[in-house]
Amino acid sequence: MLSRPHRPQGYVGRFAPSPSGPLHDGSLVSAMASYLDARAHGGRWLVRIEDIDTPRVANHADTIILGQLQDLGMRWDAPPVWQSQRHALYQATFEQLQRRGLVYGCACTRQQLRNRAYPGTCRHGIPPGQHIRAWRFRVPPGVVHFDDRWLGPQQQDVEASVGDFIIKRADGLWAYQFVVVVDDGDQGVTDIVRGADLLSSTARQLILTRRLGLTYPRVMHVPLVLDAYGHKLSKQNHALALDCSEPLKALAKAWKYLGFEALPPISSLTHFWQHAIAAWAGRFNI
């Protein structure tokens, strides 16, 4: 069972890449922002390998990602964790929600839903002759409000726009929306800094966090890096792997994507991070 952890004093941040391939320019921007925010707060920075979606995991990508971070001078403050090694925690938390009647089995297929908000078809039981394919979390009514440290006040009516969302998939794998909440709670994360593509997930994760009796971290969603066609750089879109042979050049490029002016001439990785952390702290009044 997930219980409220003993949180260390102060800030705890994290970078949580999926090992479907090496880091690219877009993922470096998210990693840099989370690292800068943790260091500017004098806090701890954790790395979590989000390999729960096993069909998308690329061989040795986790090792490559950890090596890239080290090449760029980014140091974590505790041994990295892998979601694939945490199934017992997820199962115990799922059973906790199940005992409280907060999850239910669903027989619906993607074809039936056609990317619409879930209408609650199986909320009160599986239709006759069908079987459970996935498990959904019961979303309470009402608008969820939260403040984003980059984008300002946000709100979403999760029931209307998403509906009861899946926490265990039809293929038996745990859903991202579920495991990220369990992991952040278990690791005592106080601040989430990540790409703006995950902004739409925040309200769902906030609701689930509250149902588990935990405090949802502060959030900051930083701008995405787009390709020449205006699409988000991603491994699915075959973004080029980050070239760490010239680490200062890669860092300067990510720094620019975050909207900062060029730093003074930099002679080393240590020098870069010293200047960048000070500039980040000044921008966000830390």
C-alpha positions in Angstrom: 0.0 0.0 0.0 1.2 3.5 -0.8 1.5 5.6 2.3 2.5 9.2 2.8 6.3 9.0 2.7 8.7 10.8 5.0 9.7 13.7 2.8 13.2 15.2 3.2 13.3 18.8 4.0 13.1 21.1 1.0 12.9 20.7 -2.7 12.9 17.3 -4.5 12.7 17.3 -8.3 13.0 14.6 -10.9 13.7 13.9 -14.5 11.8 10.9 -15.8 12.7 9.9 -19.4 11.2 7.0 -21.2 13.9 4.7 -22.7 12.4 4.4 -26.1 15.7 5.9 -27.5 18.5 8.3 -26.6 17.9 11.9 -25.4 17.3 14.4 -28.2 17.2 18.3 -28.2 13.7 18.3 -26.9 14.3 16.0 -24.0 17.4 17.8 -23.1 15.4 21.0 -22.6 13.1 19.3 -20.1 16.1 17.7 -18.3 17.9 21.0 -18.2 14.9 22.9 -16.8 14.3 20.3 -14.1 18.0 20.2 -13.1 18.3 24.0 -13.0 15.2 24.4 -10.9 16.4 21.8 -8.4 19.9 23.3 -8.1 18.6 26.8 -7.9 16.4 25.8 -4.9 19.4 24.0 -3.3 17.3 20.8 -3.6 17.7 17.2 -4.7 17.4 16.0 -8.3 16.3 12.4 -9.0 16.3 10.4 -12.2 13.6 7.8 -12.8 13.6 5.6 -15.9 9.9 5.3 -17.0 10.1 1.9 -18.7 6.7 0.7 -17.8 5.5 0.7 -21.4 7.6 -2.3 -22.3 6.7 -2.5 -26.1 8.3 1.0 -26.5 11.5 0.3 -24.6 14.7 0.2 -26.8 17.6 -2.0 -25.8 20.2 -0.2 -23.7 18.5 3.2 -24.1 18.4 3.7 -20.4 22.2 3.2 -20.2 22.6 5.6 -23.1 20.4 8.3 -21.4 22.3 8.1 -18.1 25.5 8.4 -20.0 24.3 11.4 -21.9 23.3 13.2 -18.6 26.7 12.5 -17.1 28.5 13.8 -20.3 26.5 17.0 -19.9 27.6 17.4 -16.2 24.2 16.6 -14.7 24.5 14.6 -11.5 21.6 12.9 -9.6 21.4 12.8 -5.9 20.2 9.2 -5.4 20.5 6.0 -7.4 18.1 6.1 -10.4 15.0 3.9 -10.2 13.3 1.9 -12.9 9.5 1.6 -13.1 9.8 -2.0 -14.3 11.2 -2.9 -10.9 8.3 -1.4 -8.9 5.3 -3.5 -9.9 4.6 -4.6 -6.3 4.2 -1.0 -5.3 1.8 -0.3 -8.2 -0.2 -3.5 -7.4 -0.6 -2.6 -3.7 -1.7 0.9 -4.6 -4.2 -0.4 -7.2 -5.7 -2.7 -4.6 -6.0 0.2 -2.2 -8.0 2.1 -4.7 -10.0 -1.0 -5.5 -11.0 -1.6 -1.9 -12.3 2.0 -1.8 -14.4 1.5 -4.9 -12.4 4.1 -6.8 -11.6 1.9 -9.8 -13.7 -0.4 -11.9 -13.3 -2.8 -14.8 -14.1 -1.6 -18.3 -15.0 -3.7 -21.4 -14.8 -0.8 -24.0 -12.4 -0.8 -26.9 -10.6 2.2 -28.5 -12.7 1.8 -31.6 -15.9 2.2 -29.6 -14.7 5.4 -28.0 -13.1 7.1 -31.0 -10.9 9.4 -28.9 -13.9 10.9 -27.2 -14.2 11.6 -23.5 -15.2 8.3 -21.8 -19.0 8.3 -21.3 -19.1 6.0 -18.3 -20.4 3.0 -20.2 -19.1 0.5 -17.6 -19.2 2.7 -14.5 -22.0 0.6 -13.0 -21.1 -2.8 -14.4 -19.9 -4.6 -17.5 -22.5 -5.1 -20.3 -23.8 -8.7 -20.5 -21.6 -11.0 -22.5 -18.5 -8.9 -22.3 -15.4 -9.1 -20.1 -13.0 -6.6 -18.4 -10.3 -5.3 -20.7 -8.9 -2.4 -18.6 -9.4 -0.7 -15.3 -10.6 2.9 -14.9 -10.3 5.5 -12.1 -13.6 7.2 -11.1 -13.2 10.9 -11.8 -15.2 13.1 -9.4 -17.2 16.0 -10.9 -16.0 19.6 -10.9 -13.3 21.8 -12.4 -9.7 21.3 -11.2 -7.6 24.4 -10.7 -3.9 24.6 -10.4 -1.1 27.1 -10.9 1.7 26.4 -13.3 5.0 28.2 -12.5 5.7 28.9 -16.2 2.2 29.2 -17.7 0.2 30.7 -14.8 -3.3 29.6 -13.6 -4.8 26.5 -15.3 -8.1 24.6 -15.0 -9.7 21.6 -16.5 -13.0 19.8 -16.1 -11.6 16.2 -16.2 -15.0 14.5 -16.1 -16.2 16.5 -19.2 -13.0 16.5 -21.2 -11.5 13.1 -20.4 -13.9 11.1 -18.2 -12.9 8.1 -16.1 -9.3 7.4 -17.2 -7.5 4.1 -17.5 -5.0 3.1 -14.9 -4.4 -0.5 -16.0 -4.4 -1.1 -19.7 -6.0 -3.9 -21.7 -2.6 -5.4 -22.3 -2.1 -5.7 -18.6 0.4 -2.9 -18.3 0.0 0.0 -15.8 -0.9 3.3 -17.4 1.4 6.3 -17.3 -1.2 8.5 -15.4 -1.2 6.0 -12.6 2.5 5.0 -12.1 3.8 8.6 -12.3 1.5 9.6 -9.4 2.6 6.6 -7.4 6.3 7.2 -8.1 6.2 10.9 -7.3 4.4 10.2 -4.0 6.7 7.4 -3.0 9.8 9.4 -3.9 8.6 12.5 -2.0 8.8 14.7 -5.2 7.8 18.3 -4.3 8.3 19.9 -7.8 7.7 18.6 -11.3 9.4 20.4 -14.2 8.6 18.9 -17.6 7.5 19.7 -21.2 4.3 21.5 -22.0 3.0 18.4 -23.8 2.2 16.9 -20.4 0.2 19.9 -19.2 -3.1 18.2 -20.1 -2.2 15.3 -17.8 -1.8 17.4 -14.8 -5.4 17.7 -13.6 -5.9 13.9 -13.9 -2.7 13.3 -11.9 -3.7 15.9 -9.3 -7.1 14.2 -8.7 -5.5 10.8 -8.3 -2.9 12.2 -6.0 -5.5 13.7 -3.7 -7.5 10.4 -3.7 -4.3 8.7 -2.4 -4.0 11.2 0.4 -0.9 12.8 -1.0 0.1 16.3 -1.7 0.5 17.1 -5.4 3.8 18.7 -6.3 4.2 22.2 -7.7 4.3 22.1 -11.5 6.2 23.9 -14.3 5.7 23.1 -17.9 8.4 24.4 -20.2 8.1 25.1 -24.0 8.5 22.3 -26.4 11.2 22.1 -29.1 9.5 21.9 -32.5 10.8 20.7 -35.9 10.6 22.6 -39.1 7.0 21.5 -39.6 5.9 22.7 -36.2 5.7 19.2 -34.7 7.1 18.3 -31.3 10.5 16.7 -31.4 10.1 13.2 -30.2 11.5 9.7 -30.6 8.3 8.6 -32.4 9.0 11.4 -35.0 12.6 10.1 -35.4 14.3 13.0 -33.7 18.0 12.8 -33.9 19.9 11.5 -30.9 21.6 14.3 -28.9 25.2 14.8 -29.8 27.2 15.0 -26.6 30.6 15.1 -28.2 30.5 18.9 -27.7 28.6 19.2 -24.5 28.8 23.0 -24.1 27.4 23.4 -27.6 24.4 21.1 -26.8 23.8 22.9 -23.5 23.9 26.3 -25.1 21.4 25.2 -27.7 19.0 24.0 -25.0 19.5 27.1 -23.0 18.4 29.2 -26.0 15.3 27.1 -26.5 14.3 28.0 -22.9 14.3 31.6 -23.9 17.4 32.8 -22.2 20.0 35.2 -23.6 23.4 33.7 -24.3 25.7 33.3 -21.3 29.1 35.0 -21.2 32.0 33.0 -22.6 32.0 29.6 -20.9 35.2 27.5 -20.4 33.8 24.3 -18.8 30.7 22.4 -17.8 31.1 23.5 -14.2 31.3 27.1 -15.4 28.2 26.7 -17.6 26.1 25.3 -14.7 27.2 27.9 -12.3 26.1 30.7 -14.6 22.9 29.0 -15.8 21.7 28.2 -12.2 22.3 31.8 -11.2 20.3 33.1 -14.2 17.5 30.6 -13.6 17.3 31.6 -9.9 17.1 35.3 -10.9 14.4 34.7 -13.5 12.1 32.9 -11.1 13.0 34.9 -8.0 14.3 31.8 -6.2 
